[in-house]
Amino acid sequence: MNDRIKGQLEKEFKSLEGKVKLVVFTQEFECQYCGENRMLAEEVAAFSDKLSVEVYDFKADKEKVEKYRIDKIPAMVVEGEKDYGIRFYGLPAGYEFSSLVEAIKMVSSGESGLSDYSKHALKRLNKPVRIQVFVTLTCPYCPLAVQLANKAAMESDLITSEMVEAAEFPHLANKYKVFAVPKVVINEDIQFEGALPEHAFVEQILKAMEGEKGAEEERIYY
């Protein structure tokens, strides 16, 4: 981190309210970017006494892997007074560093920041929803999608939000035909590209609950 970023983090994290734990998963023989992911978490946590880091081995610490439902590494969980289902798979660097910072601030505050309309709509959920947001670290639009997914996870215990760095998980990028980013996959059924506004994003989440596929490969950019 350069001095400018360090100064920004010191300023941003002065307002942290509740404690936040960054739970990092790596392994003894660290995967590509696992070491960088762990070090990033430790560097970020050093900027506030409200932040802490726990590091677990993906192969050895099976109980923790199962508890947090981690299925690949590098992985980072942003946890507050409880696990809100916010996951970062792959190094949250580049443009996605802002998503990590915003997730920390949101979890610390205990408030998603979603509109009243969105909060009310998400209460209709009656089954688990998994939101995967495929990104690249050079995509300026991707944080918009990641942060909306994180807000939704913060708001509903039924939602899990996963940032997936496409270059680090090429088998998943191939599986979900990620040709442009952000690419959002909701419960396997709903897939679309681009950064949707909040109300439209929430509608896609509800479509996953209803089993609809009307958003297949929709392309909207902001």
N, C-alpha and C positions, 0 to 999 in steps of 0.2 A: 504494500500500500504506500502511495506517495503521501507527502505532507498534506496535500489538499484533501485527499480522501480521509486521512486520519482526523483532520480538523472538522470535517463534516460529520464523521461518526461521533466524535466527542460532543458536538452540538446536538445531534439527533438523539443520542442516548441519554442526555441529561434529563429528559422528560419521561423516561421509562418509569412506569408505576409498579406493576407486579413483576415478580421474578420470572425469567425465561431460561429454559434449559435447551441447549443444542445437543441432541443425541446423535452421535456419529457412528456409522457402521463401516468398518474396514476389515482387513484381515492381516495375519502375520506377514504373509508375502503380499504386500499391497498391490492392488490392481492399478492400472493406469489412472491417474488423477485421485486415487484414494488418499495418498499422502498429502496432496495439495488441498483436498477437501477437509481433511482433519486439521491441517495447519490454518486454513482459512477460518474455521470455527473457533480455534483457539485464539487467533489474532483478534477476531471480532469480539469475543467474550472479554478480552482484556480491557475493553473500553468502558466497562461498567460493572460495578459490584452486583448489579441485578442479573447479570448473565453468568452462566456456568456451562461447562461442557462435560459430557460423559461419552466415552469411547468404548465401543464393543466390537468384538471379533465376529464377523459374519458366520464363520464356521464353528467357532468354539462356544459362543454365547447363544446357544439355541433358544434358551428361555426368553431372552430379550428379543431375538429375531422374531419369534412367534408372537410375543406380546405386542410388538409394533408392526407386525405383518410386513416385514421387510423382505423383498424377493430379489433384490439386486443391489450391487454396490458400484461406486460410492453412494452412500445415502446419508441424509441428514433430516432429522425430525425437529421441528420447532415446537416445543412443548411449554405450556404455561402452567396454570394451576391444575390443568388436566391435558390429556392428549386430544387436540382438536382435529387430528387427521391431516396435518400439513406436512408434506414430504417433498424433499428435493432429491431427485435421483440424477447424479452427475454434478459436476462442479458448478455452483451458482456464481459464476464470475461474469465478466463482460456486462451486458445489459441486465443480466439476471441477478447481479449483486444487489441491485435496487429492490428486487422482489424479496430477497432474503432480509434486507434491512426493514422493509415495510412489514414483512411477516412478524419479525421480532417486535416491532413497535405495536402492531395490532394485538398480538397475543399478550403483550405486557399490559395493554389497556383493557383487555377483556371485552372489547367492542369491535364488531365486524366492520362497521361503517357503511353497511348496506342501507338502502332506502327502506322506509316502512313498508312500501309495496313489496319489495323483494323479501323482506323478513316474513311478512304474512304469507307470501306465496310458498316459501320453502317449508312452512309448517304443514303443507299438504303432503309432504313426502311420507311414504309409509314403507319404504324398503331402502336398503343401502344403495348409495350411488358412488361410483368411482369415477373421478374426473382425471384423465391423463392429458396434460398439456405438453405437446412436443415442441421444443424450442431449439434455437441455436444461439450461441452467445453473442452473435453479431446482429441479431434481429431486434430492431428498436420497437417493434409492435408486440413482441412476445410478452414482455412484462405486464401488459394490460390484461392479457388472458390469464396469466399465472396468478396475478393478484386478485382477479375476480374469483377464480377457483378457490383461492385461499380464503377469501372472505366468505364464500358459500360454506366451506368446511368449518370455518369458525362459527358460523351461525347455526349449523345443523349437525347434530351428532351422527346423522346417517350419511354424511358426505365425507369422502376422503379426497383430498387434492394432491396430485402428484405432478411436479415439474419433471419432465424427462428430457435430458439433453440428447438430442437425436444423434449427434456424432459419436457419443460414447456408448450408445446402445443401438448399433446399426441393424441388429436382428429385429428389434421392435419397430424401428423406422421402416424396415422392409415389410414387416407384417401388417402395419397399419397404412402402408402406402403414403408415407410422409414425403411429399414432393415440394411442399411449401409450408412455411411456419408463420404464425403458430398453427398447429394442427391439434384440435381438441377431440378427444375420444371419450364419450360418456357411456359407461356400462356396455361397451362394445357396439351398441346399437346406433348411437347418434355420433356422427362424425362431421366436422366442418372445419374450414380453414378461415383464418382471419380473426381480428379482434372485434368481437361484438360489443355493443353497449350493454350496460348492466341488465336492463329489463329483458333484452333478447337472450342474453346468456342464461338468465334464470328460467326463461321459457324452455330453452333446450334441456335444462336439467329436469324440468317437469315432464317433458316429452319422453325422457328415458324411463321415468316412472310409469308412464302410460303405455310404453312399448311402441311409440311412434318412431318413424324414421324420416320424418319430413325435412330434417335438416342435413341430410346426406350431402356432403361435399359442397355446402354453401360457402361462397367466397365473399366476405365483406371486410374491407380494410378501412382503418382510421389512422 
